[in-house]
Amino acid sequence: MDSAKRHELILQSLRHGERVTVATLAELIGCSEMTVRRDLDTLERDDLLRRVRGAAVGMLTSEETPYAARGKHRLDVKRRIALGVAELIDDGESIVVDGGTTTLEAARLLVDRRLTVLPLNLHVANALKGADRVRLVMPGGDMRPGELSFIGPLTEYAFQVMRFDTMVLGSCGLSVRNGISSHDLQEGAVKKAAVTASARVIAAVDSSKFGRTAFGRVCPIEAIDVLVTDEDAPSDEVAALRAAGVEVHLV
């Protein structure tokens, strides 16, 4: 089992802030206690857990999981979704890339493409900053701590003066009734402006987000042209999305 999968299992075990022993984690993951201790050291440096004698305590008890933890969650699935998204984008397009961890994986696959890209956070911008064929356009605005996302009226204004071929949209939650949603209202407003300014919206959403609704609504499902998700997505939700006119790709 690779380190990313081990980290995901450890964080899931600590999700409710409970104390879990090293021995229990080793048994769960199927590796040595020494390997678990090294993993715990790595995760503690990222402020994702707290080490105590012979155990660890989870710190991810807030409604929104920290960016670093989300980046380790279901990484193999996110990379499959990212590949599906990248295959839908043509050279020469102007695109907006949302600031989520799944869309970040998509951005990493675009470094050799001839594109104009506006990133919605610094993680995506950093992934593309050395790409010779990518014209990187920064939106400006304020910076949201932790997420490093661009927010505020200056960011929203960018979408009043620019138009894009495609937006690659992430999501904190997706439901047929409530559409795409976001934990942060200011981020949600930026996403909504980007959707409005884009001729096509490709949503990159893994199946764990289905049926969830976060605090701020971004857009209804009718605003999504294409959804790329994994094969664990609920079949009834997928059917409802297709009935609403969304082109769904299962990867």
C-alpha positions as CSV (number, residue, x, y, z in Angstrom):
1,M,0.0,0.0,0.0
2,D,1.4,3.4,-1.0
3,S,1.8,6.3,1.5
4,A,-1.1,8.3,0.1
5,K,-3.5,5.4,0.7
6,R,-2.1,4.8,4.2
7,H,-2.5,8.5,5.0
8,E,-6.1,8.4,3.8
9,L,-6.9,5.4,6.0
10,I,-5.3,7.0,9.0
11,L,-7.2,10.3,8.6
12,Q,-10.4,8.4,8.2
13,S,-9.8,6.5,11.4
14,L,-9.2,9.8,13.3
15,R,-12.0,11.7,11.6
16,H,-14.1,12.3,14.8
17,G,-11.2,13.5,17.0
18,E,-10.8,10.2,18.8
19,R,-7.6,8.7,20.2
20,V,-6.4,5.7,18.2
21,T,-3.3,3.7,19.1
22,V,-0.4,3.0,16.8
23,A,-1.0,-0.7,17.2
24,T,-4.7,-0.3,16.1
25,L,-3.6,1.7,13.1
26,A,-1.0,-0.8,12.1
27,E,-3.5,-3.6,12.2
28,L,-6.0,-1.6,10.2
29,I,-3.6,-0.7,7.5
30,G,-1.7,-3.9,7.5
31,C,1.8,-2.5,8.0
32,S,4.4,-2.2,10.7
33,E,4.1,0.1,13.7
34,M,7.3,1.8,12.6
35,T,5.7,2.7,9.2
36,V,2.6,4.0,11.0
37,R,4.8,6.2,13.3
38,R,6.6,7.7,10.2
39,D,3.2,8.4,8.6
40,L,1.9,10.0,11.8
41,D,5.0,12.2,11.9
42,T,4.3,13.4,8.3
43,L,0.6,14.1,9.0
44,E,1.4,15.9,12.2
45,R,3.8,18.3,10.3
46,D,0.8,19.1,8.1
47,D,-1.3,19.9,11.2
48,L,-3.7,17.0,10.3
49,L,-3.4,15.2,13.6
50,R,-1.7,15.4,17.1
51,R,0.7,12.8,18.3
52,V,0.3,11.5,21.9
53,R,2.2,8.7,23.6
54,G,1.6,5.5,21.6
55,A,-1.3,7.0,19.7
56,A,-2.7,9.9,17.6
57,V,-5.7,12.2,18.0
58,G,-7.6,13.6,15.0
59,M,-7.9,17.3,14.5
60,L,-10.3,17.3,11.5
61,T,-13.5,18.0,13.4
62,S,-14.6,21.2,11.6
63,E,-17.2,21.2,8.8
64,E,-14.7,21.9,6.1
65,T,-11.7,19.5,5.9
66,P,-8.3,21.3,5.5
67,Y,-6.9,21.5,2.0
68,A,-3.9,19.3,2.9
69,A,-6.1,16.5,4.2
70,R,-8.4,16.7,1.2
71,G,-5.4,16.4,-1.1
72,K,-4.6,12.9,0.4
73,H,-8.2,11.7,0.3
74,R,-9.1,9.3,-2.6
75,L,-6.1,10.5,-4.5
76,D,-6.2,7.6,-7.1
77,V,-9.9,8.4,-7.8
78,K,-9.1,12.1,-8.2
79,R,-6.3,11.4,-10.7
80,R,-8.6,9.2,-12.8
81,I,-11.2,12.0,-12.8
82,A,-8.4,14.6,-13.7
83,L,-7.4,12.5,-16.7
84,G,-11.0,12.3,-17.8
85,V,-11.2,16.1,-17.6
86,A,-7.9,16.7,-19.4
87,E,-9.1,14.6,-22.3
88,L,-12.1,16.9,-22.8
89,I,-10.0,20.1,-23.1
90,D,-8.6,21.1,-26.5
91,D,-5.5,23.0,-27.2
92,G,-6.1,26.7,-27.7
93,E,-8.9,26.9,-25.2
94,S,-9.2,29.6,-22.5
95,I,-10.2,27.9,-19.2
96,V,-10.8,28.6,-15.6
97,V,-9.5,26.0,-13.2
98,D,-11.2,25.9,-9.8
99,G,-9.2,25.6,-6.6
100,G,-10.2,22.2,-5.3
101,T,-7.9,19.2,-4.9
102,T,-9.5,17.3,-7.8
103,T,-9.1,20.2,-10.2
104,L,-5.5,20.6,-9.0
105,E,-4.8,17.1,-10.3
106,A,-6.4,18.2,-13.6
107,A,-4.1,21.3,-13.8
108,R,-1.1,19.1,-13.3
109,L,-2.0,17.2,-16.5
110,L,-2.3,20.5,-18.5
111,V,1.3,21.7,-18.2
112,D,2.3,20.7,-21.7
113,R,-0.9,22.0,-23.4
114,R,-1.3,25.2,-25.3
115,L,-3.9,27.0,-23.2
116,T,-4.9,30.2,-21.5
117,V,-5.6,29.4,-17.8
118,L,-7.1,31.5,-15.0
119,P,-6.5,29.6,-11.7
120,L,-8.8,30.2,-8.7
121,N,-6.1,29.5,-6.1
122,L,-2.4,29.6,-5.7
123,H,-2.1,25.8,-5.6
124,V,-3.3,25.6,-9.2
125,A,-1.2,28.6,-10.2
126,N,2.0,27.0,-8.8
127,A,1.3,23.8,-10.7
128,L,1.2,25.7,-14.0
129,K,3.7,28.5,-13.4
130,G,6.6,26.8,-15.2
131,A,4.5,25.6,-18.2
132,D,6.0,27.2,-21.3
133,R,2.9,26.8,-23.5
134,V,0.4,27.9,-20.8
135,R,-0.6,31.6,-20.7
136,L,-1.3,32.1,-17.0
137,V,-3.7,34.9,-16.1
138,M,-4.1,35.8,-12.5
139,P,-7.5,37.1,-11.3
140,G,-6.3,39.3,-8.4
141,G,-8.4,39.8,-5.3
142,D,-7.9,38.8,-1.6
143,M,-6.4,35.5,-0.5
144,R,-8.4,33.0,1.7
145,P,-6.0,31.6,4.3
146,G,-5.4,27.8,4.1
147,E,-7.2,27.3,0.8
148,L,-5.1,30.0,-0.9
149,S,-8.1,30.8,-3.0
150,F,-8.8,34.2,-4.7
151,I,-11.9,35.8,-3.2
152,G,-13.7,39.1,-3.1
153,P,-15.0,41.8,-5.5
154,L,-11.7,42.2,-7.4
155,T,-11.7,38.5,-8.2
156,E,-15.4,38.5,-9.2
157,Y,-14.7,41.6,-11.4
158,A,-12.3,39.5,-13.6
159,F,-15.3,37.6,-14.8
160,Q,-17.1,40.7,-15.9
161,V,-14.3,41.7,-18.3
162,M,-13.2,38.2,-19.5
163,R,-14.9,35.3,-21.1
164,F,-13.7,31.6,-21.2
165,D,-14.3,28.5,-23.3
166,T,-14.4,26.2,-20.3
167,M,-14.6,26.2,-16.5
168,V,-13.2,23.1,-14.7
169,L,-15.4,23.3,-11.5
170,G,-14.9,21.5,-8.2
171,S,-17.4,21.0,-5.5
172,C,-17.8,20.7,-1.8
173,G,-21.2,19.1,-2.4
174,L,-23.4,18.0,-5.3
175,S,-27.1,17.1,-5.2
176,V,-29.7,17.0,-7.9
177,R,-32.0,19.2,-5.8
178,N,-29.4,21.8,-4.6
179,G,-26.8,21.6,-7.4
180,I,-23.1,22.5,-6.7
181,S,-22.3,24.0,-3.3
182,S,-19.4,25.5,-1.5
183,H,-18.5,25.8,2.2
184,D,-17.3,29.4,1.9
185,L,-19.7,32.1,0.6
186,Q,-17.0,34.3,-0.9
187,E,-15.5,31.3,-2.8
188,G,-19.0,30.3,-3.9
189,A,-19.6,33.8,-5.3
190,V,-16.3,33.6,-7.3
191,K,-17.2,30.1,-8.6
192,K,-20.7,31.4,-9.6
193,A,-19.2,34.3,-11.5
194,A,-16.8,32.0,-13.3
195,V,-19.6,29.7,-14.3
196,T,-21.5,32.6,-15.8
197,A,-18.4,33.7,-17.7
198,S,-17.7,30.3,-19.3
199,A,-19.3,28.8,-22.4
200,R,-18.9,25.3,-21.0
201,V,-18.7,23.9,-17.4
202,I,-17.0,20.6,-16.7
203,A,-17.6,19.6,-13.1
204,A,-14.9,17.3,-11.6
205,V,-16.5,15.7,-8.6
206,D,-15.7,12.4,-6.9
207,S,-18.6,10.2,-5.7
208,S,-18.0,11.0,-2.0
209,K,-19.5,14.5,-2.7
210,F,-22.8,13.2,-4.0
211,G,-25.8,13.9,-1.9
212,R,-24.0,16.5,0.1
213,T,-25.0,20.2,0.4
214,A,-22.5,22.8,1.7
215,F,-23.5,26.2,3.1
216,G,-23.3,28.3,-0.1
217,R,-25.0,27.4,-3.3
218,V,-22.9,27.9,-6.4
219,C,-25.2,26.8,-9.3
220,P,-28.0,24.4,-10.2
221,I,-27.1,21.2,-12.0
222,E,-28.6,22.6,-15.2
223,A,-25.6,24.9,-15.3
224,I,-23.3,21.9,-15.7
225,D,-22.6,20.7,-19.2
226,V,-20.3,17.7,-18.3
227,L,-19.7,15.9,-15.1
228,V,-16.7,13.6,-14.7
229,T,-16.9,11.4,-11.7
230,D,-16.0,7.8,-10.6
231,E,-17.9,4.6,-11.0
232,D,-19.0,4.6,-7.3
233,A,-21.3,7.5,-7.9
234,P,-24.9,6.6,-6.9
235,S,-26.7,5.3,-10.0
236,D,-30.0,7.1,-9.2
237,E,-28.2,10.4,-8.9
238,V,-26.3,9.8,-12.2
239,A,-29.6,8.9,-13.9
240,A,-31.2,12.1,-12.6
241,L,-28.2,14.2,-13.7
242,R,-28.5,12.7,-17.2
243,A,-32.2,13.3,-17.3
244,A,-31.5,17.0,-16.5
245,G,-29.2,17.2,-19.6
246,V,-25.8,16.7,-17.9
247,E,-23.3,14.6,-19.9
248,V,-21.9,12.2,-17.3
249,H,-18.6,10.5,-17.7
250,L,-17.8,7.6,-15.3
251,V,-14.1,6.9,-14.9
